[in-house]
Amino acid sequence: MHKKPTKTLPDDGDYSISGHFAQVKGEFKNQDSRPTSDQPYEASQGVRVESALPQLSGFQEVVRFGKAFYLTINDRVIKTDFFEKCEGEGWLTFHFRLAGRSDELYGELAEVERAPSYCYIVMQPEGLERGEWLYEGTELKTVAITFKPELFLNTLGLATDALPDPLKEIVASKKTDFVFQPVPIDADMNYTLRQLLNSPFLGDVRRVMFQAKAIELIGMVIYHLQGEGDDETLPVRLSPRDIELLQQARNIIQERYQEVITIQSLSREVGLNRNKLQYGCKHLFNTTVHNLCLQARMAKACELLESGEANISIVANMVGYTHSSSFSTAFRKFYGTTPREFSQHRSK
């Protein structure tokens, strides 16, 4: 899923992962960030920060659930091209990318792109350098759950044998190897992530709710990975080329969310027969072609409402709905709240 590096890491842009988490305790040395005036957490439990650098606007939240269990939320805009790098400390991260693309380089091992609508499972061994390039105009929305692999056994009480192969190998291995594996964000994950981004809670309640949602998301990823292990029983065999075409089909849906895309037209456009398209979407993305279209529309609708667009009819039209009532019904069914309620909450 990744290619050999063509880039090299610059000398600047260093930051520390441990230093990043130390912000929760009020330590901001060499982090190029400062606490915001509106703090939603008690001291030493979590912190909301803003960048001290001119290249970034928006905020980042870091929440501590335990000695080696953290949640980080990014809601930022990249004003000018930006680069940062860090050295691995043996953390395992489930990185959910809702918006914004970036390029990454892991030493001499791999060069990858992080794109929206994926969770990236990343094991960065101690000493392995990681660099990330973010580009001007990028709106970055991410949720990252970071922990030591022992969390599966010691906190979640999961037996090693119960874990899917990619995670089982991480937990069982005495020598930590580099892992980078994308997992598609399905509708259930998306709903839970939006609850984190739009949470109205403060203090202890916010932290407890975030911990519950973090564990829920870990469970969803494990469930998805367990399903991927059943390839030998698939009624339809998916070749590497089929998977590439399925990814292409998903990109088309995400980029042309306002259009009415049918299975027949999508099948013809990407060159994949209807059976493989329908079955491949269910197997690879854990959803249907119809739901992929719905997810793309709802994600864009959220972006528009979050950006301050309050006219529901305009938002409905921009995401492909002729009637605002149909849009409001679909939005409520997908997110559990109406577009108007969502917009009013964001404006508070």
C-alpha positions as CSV (number, residue, x, y, z in Angstrom):
1,M,0.0,0.0,0.0
2,H,3.1,2.3,0.0
3,K,6.0,3.0,-2.3
4,K,9.7,3.3,-2.0
5,P,10.9,6.8,-1.0
6,T,11.7,9.4,-3.7
7,K,12.0,12.3,-1.2
8,T,14.5,13.0,1.6
9,L,13.8,14.4,5.0
10,P,14.8,18.1,5.6
11,D,16.8,19.0,8.7
12,D,14.2,21.3,10.2
13,G,10.7,20.8,11.5
14,D,11.5,18.6,14.4
15,Y,9.0,17.9,17.2
16,S,8.7,15.4,20.0
17,I,5.9,12.9,20.4
18,S,6.4,12.8,24.1
19,G,6.6,16.6,24.1
20,H,3.3,16.7,22.2
21,F,1.6,14.7,24.9
22,A,3.3,16.7,27.7
23,Q,1.2,19.7,26.7
24,V,-1.6,18.1,28.8
25,K,0.6,18.7,31.9
26,G,1.2,22.3,30.8
27,E,4.6,21.8,29.3
28,F,5.0,23.6,26.0
29,K,8.8,23.7,25.6
30,N,9.8,23.6,21.9
31,Q,6.2,22.7,20.8
32,D,5.4,25.9,18.9
33,S,2.0,26.0,20.5
34,R,0.1,27.7,23.3
35,P,-3.1,27.0,25.2
36,T,-6.3,28.7,24.0
37,S,-8.3,30.9,26.3
38,D,-11.3,28.5,26.3
39,Q,-10.1,25.3,28.0
40,P,-12.6,22.4,28.0
41,Y,-10.6,20.2,30.4
42,E,-9.4,20.1,33.9
43,A,-5.6,20.6,34.4
44,S,-3.5,17.5,33.5
45,Q,-6.5,15.7,31.8
46,G,-6.5,17.5,28.5
47,V,-5.7,20.7,26.7
48,R,-6.8,22.7,23.7
49,V,-3.9,24.5,21.9
50,E,-3.4,26.8,19.0
51,S,-0.3,27.1,16.9
52,A,2.3,29.8,17.5
53,L,3.4,29.4,13.9
54,P,2.0,31.7,11.1
55,Q,1.6,28.7,8.8
56,L,-1.3,27.2,10.9
57,S,-4.6,28.4,12.1
58,G,-7.4,26.6,14.1
59,F,-6.9,24.3,17.1
60,Q,-5.7,21.0,18.4
61,E,-6.9,19.1,21.4
62,V,-4.9,16.5,23.3
63,V,-6.7,14.3,25.9
64,R,-5.0,11.9,28.3
65,F,-6.8,8.7,29.3
66,G,-3.9,6.9,30.9
67,K,-0.1,6.8,31.1
68,A,0.1,5.6,27.5
69,F,-3.3,6.3,26.0
70,Y,-4.1,9.6,24.2
71,L,-6.5,11.2,21.8
72,T,-5.6,14.1,19.5
73,I,-8.1,16.1,17.5
74,N,-6.9,18.5,14.7
75,D,-9.2,21.1,13.2
76,R,-6.8,23.3,11.3
77,V,-6.1,25.2,8.1
78,I,-2.7,25.2,6.5
79,K,-2.0,28.8,5.4
80,T,1.3,28.1,3.7
81,D,3.2,24.9,2.9
82,F,4.3,23.3,6.1
83,F,6.7,20.5,7.1
84,E,7.2,18.7,10.4
85,K,9.0,15.5,11.5
86,C,9.4,13.4,14.6
87,E,11.4,10.4,15.7
88,G,9.5,7.2,16.5
89,E,9.0,6.2,20.2
90,G,7.2,2.9,19.7
91,W,3.6,4.3,19.7
92,L,0.7,2.7,17.8
93,T,-1.7,5.2,16.2
94,F,-5.1,4.8,14.7
95,H,-5.2,8.0,12.6
96,F,-8.7,8.9,11.2
97,R,-8.4,11.5,8.3
98,L,-11.8,13.2,7.7
99,A,-10.4,16.1,5.6
100,G,-7.1,17.2,4.1
101,R,-4.4,15.4,2.2
102,S,-0.7,15.2,3.1
103,D,2.5,13.3,2.0
104,E,4.6,11.4,4.5
105,L,8.0,9.8,4.5
106,Y,9.2,7.1,6.9
107,G,12.9,7.1,6.8
108,E,14.1,5.0,3.9
109,L,11.2,2.5,4.3
110,A,8.1,4.1,2.7
111,E,6.6,7.2,1.1
112,V,2.8,7.4,1.5
113,E,-0.1,9.7,1.0
114,R,-2.7,10.3,3.6
115,A,-6.1,11.0,2.1
116,P,-9.6,11.7,3.6
117,S,-12.0,8.9,4.5
118,Y,-9.4,6.5,5.8
119,C,-8.1,5.3,9.2
120,Y,-4.4,4.8,9.0
121,I,-3.0,2.2,11.4
122,V,0.6,3.2,12.0
123,M,3.3,1.6,14.1
124,Q,6.3,3.8,14.2
125,P,9.3,2.0,15.8
126,E,11.7,3.7,18.1
127,G,14.2,5.7,16.2
128,L,12.4,5.7,12.8
129,E,12.0,9.3,11.5
130,R,8.6,10.4,10.1
131,G,8.2,13.5,8.0
132,E,4.9,15.1,6.9
133,W,4.3,17.7,4.2
134,L,1.1,19.7,4.4
135,Y,0.1,22.1,1.7
136,E,-1.3,25.6,1.5
137,G,-5.1,25.8,1.6
138,T,-5.5,22.4,3.2
139,E,-8.3,22.1,5.7
140,L,-7.2,19.4,8.1
141,K,-9.6,17.5,10.2
142,T,-8.2,14.4,12.0
143,V,-8.8,12.3,15.1
144,A,-5.8,10.2,16.3
145,I,-5.9,7.5,19.0
146,T,-2.3,6.9,20.2
147,F,-1.2,4.2,22.6
148,K,1.3,1.5,23.4
149,P,0.4,-1.9,22.0
150,E,0.0,-3.3,25.5
151,L,-3.3,-1.5,25.8
152,F,-5.0,-4.3,23.9
153,L,-4.1,-6.7,26.7
154,N,-3.8,-4.7,29.9
155,T,-6.6,-2.1,29.4
156,L,-9.0,-3.6,26.9
157,G,-8.5,-7.2,28.1
158,L,-8.2,-8.6,24.6
159,A,-6.3,-11.9,24.2
160,T,-3.6,-11.8,21.5
161,D,-5.2,-14.6,19.6
162,A,-8.5,-12.6,19.4
163,L,-6.8,-9.8,17.5
164,P,-6.7,-9.7,13.7
165,D,-3.4,-10.6,12.1
166,P,-1.9,-7.1,11.6
167,L,-2.5,-6.2,15.3
168,K,-1.6,-9.6,16.6
169,E,1.8,-9.4,15.0
170,I,2.4,-6.0,16.6
171,V,1.4,-7.2,20.1
172,A,3.3,-10.5,19.8
173,S,6.5,-9.2,18.2
174,K,9.4,-8.6,20.6
175,K,11.0,-6.4,17.9
176,T,8.6,-3.7,16.7
177,D,8.4,-3.3,12.9
178,F,7.1,-0.5,10.9
179,V,3.4,-0.9,10.0
180,F,1.3,1.4,7.8
181,Q,-2.2,0.0,6.9
182,P,-5.2,2.1,5.6
183,V,-8.7,1.1,6.6
184,P,-11.7,2.8,5.0
185,I,-13.8,4.9,7.3
186,D,-17.4,3.5,7.2
187,A,-20.6,5.2,8.2
188,D,-20.5,4.0,11.8
189,M,-16.9,5.3,12.3
190,N,-17.8,8.6,10.6
191,Y,-20.8,9.1,12.9
192,T,-18.6,8.5,16.0
193,L,-15.9,10.8,14.7
194,R,-18.4,13.6,14.1
195,Q,-19.6,13.2,17.7
196,L,-16.0,13.8,18.9
197,L,-15.5,16.8,16.6
198,N,-18.9,18.4,17.6
199,S,-19.1,17.4,21.3
200,P,-20.8,20.0,23.5
201,F,-19.4,18.5,26.8
202,L,-16.8,20.0,29.0
203,G,-14.5,18.8,31.8
204,D,-14.6,15.3,33.2
205,V,-17.7,14.4,31.2
206,R,-16.0,15.4,28.0
207,R,-12.9,13.3,28.8
208,V,-14.9,10.3,29.8
209,M,-17.1,10.5,26.7
210,F,-14.0,10.8,24.5
211,Q,-12.4,7.8,26.1
212,A,-15.6,5.7,25.5
213,K,-15.6,6.9,21.8
214,A,-11.9,6.2,21.4
215,I,-12.4,2.6,22.6
216,E,-15.5,2.3,20.4
217,L,-13.4,3.3,17.4
218,I,-10.7,0.9,18.2
219,G,-13.3,-1.8,18.3
220,M,-14.7,-0.8,14.9
221,V,-11.3,-1.0,13.3
222,I,-10.6,-4.4,14.9
223,Y,-14.0,-5.6,13.5
224,H,-13.2,-4.3,10.1
225,L,-9.7,-6.0,10.1
226,Q,-11.3,-9.3,11.2
227,G,-13.6,-9.2,8.2
228,E,-10.6,-8.7,5.9
229,G,-9.2,-12.0,7.0
230,D,-11.9,-14.0,5.2
231,D,-10.5,-13.7,1.7
232,E,-10.3,-17.4,1.1
233,T,-14.1,-17.7,1.5
234,L,-14.9,-14.8,-0.9
235,P,-17.5,-15.8,-3.5
236,V,-15.9,-13.1,-5.8
237,R,-12.1,-13.0,-6.1
238,L,-10.6,-9.5,-6.1
239,S,-7.3,-9.0,-7.9
240,P,-4.9,-6.1,-7.1
241,R,-6.2,-4.4,-10.2
242,D,-9.9,-4.9,-9.0
243,I,-9.0,-3.2,-5.7
244,E,-7.3,-0.4,-7.5
245,L,-10.4,0.2,-9.6
246,L,-12.6,0.1,-6.5
247,Q,-10.5,2.8,-4.9
248,Q,-10.9,4.8,-8.1
249,A,-14.6,4.3,-7.9
250,R,-14.7,5.6,-4.4
251,N,-12.6,8.6,-5.3
252,I,-15.1,9.4,-8.1
253,I,-18.0,9.3,-5.6
254,Q,-16.1,11.5,-3.1
255,E,-15.2,14.1,-5.8
256,R,-18.5,14.2,-7.5
257,Y,-20.8,13.9,-4.5
258,Q,-23.4,16.3,-5.9
259,E,-24.1,14.1,-8.9
260,V,-26.5,11.2,-9.1
261,I,-24.1,8.3,-9.6
262,T,-25.6,4.9,-10.5
263,I,-24.0,1.5,-10.2
264,Q,-24.3,1.1,-14.0
265,S,-22.6,4.4,-14.8
266,L,-19.9,3.9,-12.2
267,S,-19.3,0.3,-13.4
268,R,-18.9,1.5,-16.9
269,E,-16.6,4.5,-16.0
270,V,-14.1,2.5,-14.0
271,G,-14.2,-0.6,-16.1
272,L,-15.4,-3.0,-13.4
273,N,-18.4,-5.3,-13.8
274,R,-21.5,-4.6,-11.6
275,N,-21.0,-7.8,-9.5
276,K,-17.4,-7.0,-8.6
277,L,-18.3,-3.3,-8.0
278,Q,-21.1,-4.1,-5.6
279,Y,-19.4,-7.0,-3.8
280,G,-16.1,-5.2,-3.7
281,C,-17.6,-2.1,-2.1
282,K,-19.1,-4.3,0.6
283,H,-16.0,-6.2,1.2
284,L,-13.4,-3.5,0.9
285,F,-15.3,-0.5,2.3
286,N,-17.9,-2.4,4.5
287,T,-20.8,-0.6,2.8
288,T,-22.8,-0.3,-0.5
289,V,-22.3,2.0,-3.5
290,H,-25.4,3.9,-2.4
291,N,-24.1,4.5,1.1
292,L,-20.7,5.6,-0.2
293,C,-22.6,8.3,-2.2
294,L,-24.6,9.2,1.0
295,Q,-21.4,9.4,3.1
296,A,-19.7,11.7,0.6
297,R,-22.8,14.0,0.5
298,M,-23.1,14.1,4.3
299,A,-19.4,14.7,4.9
300,K,-19.5,17.7,2.5
301,A,-22.7,19.0,4.1
302,C,-21.0,19.0,7.5
303,E,-18.0,20.9,6.0
304,L,-20.4,23.6,4.6
305,L,-22.4,23.9,7.9
306,E,-19.1,24.0,9.9
307,S,-17.8,26.8,7.7
308,G,-20.8,29.0,8.6
309,E,-23.2,28.4,5.7
310,A,-26.6,28.6,7.6
311,N,-29.0,28.4,4.6
312,I,-30.1,24.8,4.6
313,S,-31.6,25.1,1.1
314,I,-28.2,26.2,-0.3
315,V,-26.4,23.4,1.4
316,A,-28.9,20.9,0.2
317,N,-28.5,22.1,-3.4
318,M,-24.7,22.1,-3.2
319,V,-24.6,18.4,-2.1
320,G,-27.0,17.3,-4.8
321,Y,-30.5,17.5,-3.2
322,T,-33.4,19.2,-5.1
323,H,-35.6,19.5,-2.0
324,S,-34.2,20.7,1.4
325,S,-36.8,18.5,3.2
326,S,-35.2,15.4,1.6
327,F,-31.8,16.6,2.6
328,S,-32.8,17.3,6.2
329,T,-34.4,13.9,6.5
330,A,-31.2,12.2,5.2
331,F,-29.0,14.3,7.4
332,R,-31.0,13.5,10.6
333,K,-31.0,9.8,9.8
334,F,-27.2,9.9,9.2
335,Y,-26.1,12.1,12.1
336,G,-29.0,11.9,14.6
337,T,-29.6,15.7,14.4
338,T,-31.1,18.1,11.9
339,P,-28.9,20.4,9.8
340,R,-30.4,23.4,11.6
341,E,-29.6,22.0,15.0
342,F,-26.1,21.1,13.9
343,S,-25.5,24.6,12.6
344,Q,-26.9,26.2,15.7
345,H,-24.6,24.1,17.9
346,R,-21.5,24.9,15.9
347,S,-22.3,28.7,16.2
348,K,-22.4,28.6,20.0
